[in-house]
Amino acid sequence: KEAQAIPTGFPVVRDFLAAALRLDALRALEPGSLRLTGTAVVDGEECWVIEGNSPGDLRMVGVPVVHMIIWVAKKDGLPRRISIPK
């Protein structure tokens, strides 16, 4: 797929991009959509599996809502894997 230009003048877009660029994946998701769905081991690290959706407000600038899965290490709280559909 080709990259899509997103206007950054909208506050919701600016906040989403800032969180994503800081690799703060949980803050880049819609708070009401976050769910702890289980645990798993990723590269030898025990992780929580957290699922959620990108902010619905991004639709106003043509960005579809996507469902993401994030594996967060129990040891240090850092993401070990992030799944974003293509």
Buried (B, 14 or more C-beta within 10 A) or exposed (E): EEEEEBEEEBEBBEBBBEBBEEEEBBEBBBEEBBEEEEEBEBEEBEBBBBBBBBBBBBEEBEBEEEEBBBBBBEEEEEBBBBEEEE
